[in-house]
Amino acid sequence: MNPSALHVYRTYFPDPPGGMQEAIRQVCLATKAQGIANTIYTLSPYPNPPVIERPEGRIVRSRSWAAPASCDLGGPDALTTFRHLAAQADLLHFFHPWPFADVLRLLAGRKTPAVLTYVSDVVRQRWLGRVYAPLMWQTLRAMRVIVANCPAYAQTSPVLSDPAIRDKVRIVPLGIVEESYPAEGDATIFSRLGLAADEPFFLFIGVLRYYKGLHTLIEAARQVRALVVIAGSGPEGEKLRSFARDKAADNVLFAGQVTDAEKVALIKRCQAMVLPSHLRSEAYGMVLVEAAIFGRPLISCEIGTGTSFVNAHEESGYVVPPEHPAALAEAMNALLRDAALAESLGRGARARYEQLFSGPALGRAYADLFREVAGCN
């Protein structure tokens, strides 16, 4: 018997995309192939329609009334909807942190067995963390299993390493179902951006947030004789454009939001995927997995999270110190100078994907866990 799972997170497609939404989509696609029935419950500023059917499962949305400190809050309808969904599900799967989800579980979901994927510590909103701590610990103690997505995060997180819960922690790497991505990209993106057919470029893709370290990438770009394409949108966009102008980083190109097909085209042609995130809010870096699918070298920073699990130094790419423009530029230039090195690291990234981050690996691990928690083994 395969259980039905209710996945709970504050935002999801078709609202503006981000790494967490993609991670949830991939968990659902991978476990669906293993026979798991998936429903995703989320909030949205514009939840019309409230129910959407997608390949990965059914999406049910209530209205987000406010989002202080990126913590979406719902109203009475959210509680009613969640109670109904929780009663129908065989297990609940929470993605942490989202404090409003803890409230929902406390008021309407305590009877259903639950597992939690611990995505990130509360890093920036320390005042919120202090207020939230009692509720968070109540939730964590109530979980049957707590999933960490890499060993380093489980070991370095002050929460996951706490004796009260560390025996519940298991490692399940996030991954991507390769077939869920376009095999061929949309090459019209190159003419739109004015990129010549043989023009080398490094690539960043993601939401332009405070923890992405893009100020370091812009500084490093001044020491690199190639274009640096920054694809995505977000709250730091205008500030970063202004910073690039002030630094005369003329080889930095802001591509804006790109489609999935455009993203694939960019990844397949880039010199390397660069993720310069400098804070632990970057808990994993799904974009690194995306680039590994297509055999591209990776460059990331050592911040004690999953980024250095996905990207193994000198196996799939380079791991450099955070907020160190010279070290970042040196890694980029090494790949620019040595095509054989870049190709070797790209092969290493692809091999690591197949072993650890592929759809079958992801699906088996989470589906087995869901069956265990729901008592279906």
C-alpha positions as CSV (number, residue, x, y, z in Angstrom):
1,M,0.0,0.0,0.0
2,N,1.3,3.5,-0.9
3,P,0.3,6.4,1.3
4,S,-1.0,9.8,0.3
5,A,1.2,12.7,1.4
6,L,0.3,16.3,2.1
7,H,3.3,18.6,1.5
8,V,3.2,21.9,3.3
9,Y,5.1,25.1,2.5
10,R,4.4,28.8,2.4
11,T,4.7,29.3,-1.4
12,Y,4.5,27.2,-4.5
13,F,4.0,27.4,-8.3
14,P,2.6,29.1,-10.2
15,D,3.6,32.0,-7.9
16,P,7.1,33.4,-8.7
17,P,9.6,30.5,-8.8
18,G,12.4,29.7,-6.4
19,G,14.7,26.9,-5.3
20,M,12.4,25.6,-2.6
21,Q,9.4,25.4,-4.9
22,E,11.5,23.5,-7.4
23,A,12.8,21.2,-4.6
24,I,9.2,20.4,-3.5
25,R,8.1,19.8,-7.1
26,Q,11.0,17.3,-7.6
27,V,10.2,15.4,-4.4
28,C,6.6,15.1,-5.6
29,L,7.5,14.0,-9.1
30,A,10.1,11.5,-7.8
31,T,7.7,9.9,-5.2
32,K,4.8,9.9,-7.6
33,A,6.9,7.5,-9.8
34,Q,7.1,5.3,-6.7
35,G,3.3,5.3,-6.2
36,I,2.9,8.1,-3.7
37,A,-0.2,10.4,-4.1
38,N,0.8,14.0,-3.5
39,T,-1.1,17.1,-2.5
40,I,0.7,20.4,-1.9
41,Y,-0.8,22.9,0.4
42,T,0.4,26.5,0.2
43,L,-0.6,30.2,0.5
44,S,-0.8,32.7,-2.3
45,P,-1.5,36.4,-2.5
46,Y,-3.8,35.5,-5.4
47,P,-5.2,32.0,-4.9
48,N,-7.5,31.9,-7.9
49,P,-8.0,29.2,-8.8
50,P,-7.7,27.6,-5.3
51,V,-7.0,24.1,-6.7
52,I,-4.6,23.4,-9.6
53,E,-3.8,20.0,-11.0
54,R,-0.1,19.6,-12.1
55,P,2.0,16.6,-13.1
56,E,3.5,16.4,-9.6
57,G,0.2,16.4,-7.8
58,R,-2.8,18.6,-6.7
59,I,-2.0,22.1,-5.5
60,V,-4.4,23.6,-2.9
61,R,-4.0,27.3,-2.1
62,S,-5.4,29.6,0.5
63,R,-4.9,33.3,0.6
64,S,-1.7,34.8,2.1
65,W,-2.9,37.8,4.0
66,A,0.6,39.1,4.9
67,A,4.2,38.0,4.7
68,P,6.3,39.7,7.4
69,A,9.9,38.6,7.3
70,S,9.0,36.2,4.4
71,C,6.6,34.4,6.7
72,D,3.3,34.1,4.9
73,L,0.3,34.2,7.2
74,G,-3.2,32.9,6.3
75,G,-6.6,33.5,7.8
76,P,-9.4,31.3,9.1
77,D,-10.0,29.8,5.7
78,A,-6.4,28.5,5.7
79,L,-7.1,26.6,9.0
80,T,-10.3,25.2,7.7
81,T,-8.7,24.0,4.4
82,F,-5.7,22.6,6.1
83,R,-7.8,20.7,8.7
84,H,-9.8,19.1,5.8
85,L,-6.6,18.1,3.9
86,A,-4.8,16.8,6.9
87,A,-7.7,14.5,7.8
88,Q,-7.6,13.0,4.3
89,A,-3.9,12.5,4.1
90,D,-1.9,9.5,5.4
91,L,1.0,11.7,6.4
92,L,2.0,15.3,6.6
93,H,5.3,16.5,5.1
94,F,6.4,20.0,6.4
95,F,9.2,22.1,4.9
96,H,11.0,24.1,7.6
97,P,11.0,27.0,8.4
98,W,7.5,28.3,8.0
99,P,6.1,29.3,11.5
100,F,2.5,29.5,10.2
101,A,2.7,25.8,9.3
102,D,3.6,25.0,12.9
103,V,0.4,26.9,13.9
104,L,-1.6,24.9,11.4
105,R,-0.2,21.6,12.7
106,L,-0.9,22.5,16.3
107,L,-4.5,23.6,15.7
108,A,-5.6,21.1,13.0
109,G,-3.0,18.5,12.1
110,R,-1.7,16.7,15.2
111,K,-3.6,13.5,14.6
112,T,-1.9,12.8,11.3
113,P,1.7,11.3,11.3
114,A,4.2,13.8,10.2
115,V,7.7,14.1,8.9
116,L,9.7,17.4,8.4
117,T,12.3,18.4,5.9
118,Y,14.6,20.8,7.6
119,V,15.6,23.2,4.9
120,S,17.4,26.0,6.9
121,D,18.1,27.5,10.3
122,V,16.4,30.8,10.9
123,V,19.4,32.9,9.9
124,R,18.6,36.6,9.3
125,Q,15.4,37.1,11.4
126,R,17.0,36.5,14.8
127,W,14.2,38.3,16.6
128,L,11.7,36.1,14.9
129,G,13.8,33.1,15.8
130,R,13.7,33.9,19.5
131,V,9.9,34.4,19.4
132,Y,9.4,31.3,17.3
133,A,11.7,28.9,19.2
134,P,9.1,27.5,21.7
135,L,6.7,26.7,18.8
136,M,9.5,25.3,16.6
137,W,10.7,22.9,19.3
138,Q,7.2,21.7,20.0
139,T,6.9,20.9,16.3
140,L,10.3,19.2,16.0
141,R,9.7,17.0,19.0
142,A,6.4,15.9,17.5
143,M,7.9,14.8,14.2
144,R,8.4,11.1,13.5
145,V,11.5,11.8,11.4
146,I,13.4,15.0,10.6
147,V,15.1,15.0,7.2
148,A,18.4,16.9,6.6
149,N,19.5,17.2,3.0
150,C,23.2,16.8,3.6
151,P,25.5,15.6,6.4
152,A,27.3,19.0,6.8
153,Y,24.0,20.8,7.6
154,A,23.0,18.2,10.1
155,Q,26.3,18.5,11.9
156,T,26.6,22.3,11.9
157,S,23.0,23.3,12.6
158,P,22.6,24.1,16.3
159,V,19.1,22.9,16.0
160,L,19.6,19.6,14.2
161,S,22.6,18.7,16.4
162,D,20.7,19.3,19.6
163,P,20.5,16.0,21.7
164,A,16.7,16.5,22.0
165,I,16.1,15.6,18.3
166,R,19.3,14.5,16.7
167,D,18.4,10.8,16.9
168,K,15.4,11.6,14.6
169,V,17.5,13.2,11.9
170,R,18.1,11.3,8.6
171,I,20.0,12.4,5.5
172,V,18.1,12.4,2.3
173,P,19.7,14.5,-0.5
174,L,17.4,16.6,-2.6
175,G,17.5,15.9,-6.3
176,I,16.0,16.4,-9.7
177,V,14.0,14.1,-12.1
178,E,16.0,14.6,-15.3
179,E,12.9,14.0,-17.5
180,S,11.2,17.0,-15.9
181,Y,13.6,19.4,-17.7
182,P,13.5,20.3,-21.4
183,A,16.1,18.2,-23.2
184,E,16.7,21.1,-25.6
185,G,16.8,24.7,-24.6
186,D,15.4,27.8,-26.2
187,A,18.4,29.3,-28.0
188,T,16.6,32.5,-28.8
189,I,17.7,33.7,-25.4
190,F,21.2,34.3,-26.8
191,S,20.0,36.8,-29.5
192,R,17.8,38.4,-26.9
193,L,20.8,39.0,-24.6
194,G,23.1,39.9,-27.5
195,L,25.4,36.9,-26.9
196,A,27.6,35.8,-29.8
197,A,27.6,32.1,-30.7
198,D,31.1,31.5,-29.4
199,E,31.1,34.0,-26.6
200,P,32.1,32.5,-23.2
201,F,30.1,33.3,-20.1
202,F,29.6,32.3,-16.5
203,L,26.1,31.9,-15.2
204,F,24.2,32.6,-12.1
205,I,20.5,31.7,-11.9
206,G,18.2,32.3,-9.0
207,V,16.1,34.7,-7.0
208,L,18.1,37.9,-6.3
209,R,18.1,37.8,-2.5
210,Y,20.4,39.2,0.2
211,Y,22.2,35.9,0.9
212,K,23.2,35.0,-2.7
213,G,26.5,36.8,-2.5
214,L,26.0,38.5,-5.9
215,H,28.0,41.6,-4.7
216,T,31.0,39.3,-4.6
217,L,30.3,37.9,-8.0
218,I,30.1,41.4,-9.5
219,E,33.4,42.4,-7.8
220,A,35.0,39.2,-9.1
221,A,33.7,39.8,-12.6
222,R,36.0,42.8,-13.0
223,Q,38.9,40.3,-12.9
224,V,37.5,37.8,-15.4
225,R,37.7,38.2,-19.2
226,A,34.3,36.8,-19.9
227,L,30.7,37.8,-19.5
228,V,28.9,37.0,-16.3
229,V,25.2,36.5,-16.9
230,I,22.9,36.9,-13.8
231,A,19.5,35.4,-14.6
232,G,16.5,35.9,-12.3
233,S,14.6,38.6,-10.5
234,G,14.1,39.5,-6.8
235,P,14.2,42.1,-4.1
236,E,17.9,42.9,-4.5
237,G,17.7,43.5,-8.3
238,E,17.9,47.2,-8.5
239,K,20.5,47.5,-5.8
240,L,22.7,44.9,-7.7
241,R,22.3,46.8,-11.0
242,S,23.3,50.0,-9.3
243,F,26.3,48.2,-7.6
244,A,27.5,46.9,-11.0
245,R,27.3,50.4,-12.5
246,D,29.2,51.9,-9.6
247,K,31.9,49.2,-9.9
248,A,32.1,49.6,-13.7
249,A,31.5,45.9,-14.1
250,D,30.6,46.2,-17.7
251,N,30.8,42.5,-18.4
252,V,27.9,41.7,-16.0
253,L,24.7,41.1,-17.9
254,F,21.4,41.0,-16.0
255,A,19.1,38.7,-18.0
256,G,16.0,39.1,-15.9
257,Q,13.5,36.2,-15.4
258,V,14.0,33.4,-17.9
259,T,11.8,30.5,-18.9
260,D,12.7,26.8,-18.1
261,A,13.7,26.3,-21.8
262,E,15.8,29.5,-21.8
263,K,17.4,28.4,-18.5
264,V,18.4,25.0,-20.1
265,A,20.0,26.8,-23.1
266,L,22.0,29.0,-20.8
267,I,23.2,26.2,-18.6
268,K,24.2,24.0,-21.5
269,R,26.4,26.7,-23.0
270,C,27.9,28.3,-19.9
271,Q,31.5,27.9,-18.8
272,A,30.3,27.1,-15.2
273,M,27.4,27.6,-12.9
274,V,28.4,30.1,-10.2
275,L,26.6,30.2,-6.8
276,P,28.4,32.7,-4.6
277,S,26.0,32.6,-1.7
278,H,27.7,33.7,1.5
279,L,25.1,33.0,4.3
280,R,23.6,29.8,5.6
281,S,20.2,30.8,4.2
282,E,21.5,29.1,1.1
283,A,20.9,25.7,2.5
284,Y,21.4,23.5,-0.6
285,G,21.6,25.2,-3.9
286,M,19.3,23.3,-6.3
287,V,20.7,25.3,-9.2
288,L,23.9,23.4,-8.7
289,V,22.0,20.1,-9.2
290,E,20.4,21.6,-12.4
291,A,23.8,22.4,-13.8
292,A,25.2,19.0,-12.9
293,I,22.5,17.3,-15.0
294,F,24.0,18.9,-18.0
295,G,27.6,18.2,-17.0
296,R,28.6,21.8,-16.3
297,P,31.4,22.6,-13.8
298,L,30.2,24.3,-10.5
299,I,31.6,27.1,-8.4
300,S,30.2,27.7,-4.9
301,C,31.3,29.0,-1.5
302,E,32.1,27.1,1.7
303,I,29.3,28.1,4.1
304,G,28.9,24.8,5.9
305,T,25.7,23.8,4.1
306,G,24.5,21.6,1.3
307,T,26.2,23.6,-1.4
308,S,29.5,21.9,-0.6
309,F,27.8,18.5,-0.6
310,V,26.3,19.1,-4.1
311,N,29.6,20.6,-5.3
312,A,32.6,18.6,-4.2
313,H,35.8,20.6,-4.4
314,E,38.0,19.5,-7.3
315,E,35.6,16.7,-8.2
316,S,32.6,18.6,-9.7
317,G,34.0,22.1,-9.5
318,Y,35.6,24.6,-7.1
319,V,34.6,25.6,-3.5
320,V,36.0,29.0,-2.5
321,P,35.8,31.2,0.6
322,P,32.6,33.3,0.8
323,E,32.8,37.1,0.1
324,H,36.3,36.7,-1.4
325,P,36.2,38.2,-4.9
326,A,39.8,37.3,-5.8
327,A,39.4,33.6,-4.9
328,L,36.1,33.5,-6.9
329,A,37.8,35.2,-9.9
330,E,40.7,32.8,-9.7
331,A,38.4,29.8,-9.9
332,M,36.5,31.3,-12.8
333,N,39.7,32.1,-14.7
334,A,41.1,28.6,-14.1
335,L,38.1,27.1,-15.9
336,L,38.3,29.8,-18.6
337,R,42.0,29.0,-19.3
338,D,41.8,25.2,-19.2
339,A,39.1,23.6,-21.3
340,A,40.2,20.0,-20.4
341,L,39.9,20.9,-16.7
342,A,36.5,22.3,-17.2
343,E,35.4,19.2,-19.1
344,S,36.7,16.9,-16.4
345,L,34.9,18.8,-13.6
346,G,31.8,18.8,-15.7
347,R,32.0,15.0,-16.0
348,G,32.5,14.8,-12.3
349,A,29.4,16.9,-11.7
350,R,27.3,14.6,-13.9
351,A,28.6,11.5,-12.2
352,R,27.8,12.9,-8.8
353,Y,24.3,13.7,-10.0
354,E,23.7,10.2,-11.2
355,Q,24.9,8.7,-8.0
356,L,23.3,11.0,-5.4
357,F,20.8,13.5,-6.9
358,S,18.9,11.7,-9.7
359,G,15.1,11.2,-9.7
360,P,15.3,7.4,-8.9
361,A,17.5,8.1,-5.9
362,L,15.3,10.9,-4.6
363,G,12.1,9.0,-5.2
364,R,13.2,5.8,-3.5
365,A,14.5,7.5,-0.4
366,Y,11.5,9.7,0.2
367,A,8.9,7.1,-0.7
368,D,10.4,4.6,1.7
369,L,10.4,7.2,4.4
370,F,6.7,8.1,3.7
371,R,5.7,4.5,3.8
372,E,7.5,4.0,7.1
373,V,6.0,7.1,8.7
374,A,2.5,6.3,7.5
375,G,2.8,2.7,8.7
376,C,2.5,1.2,5.2
377,N,5.6,-1.0,5.3
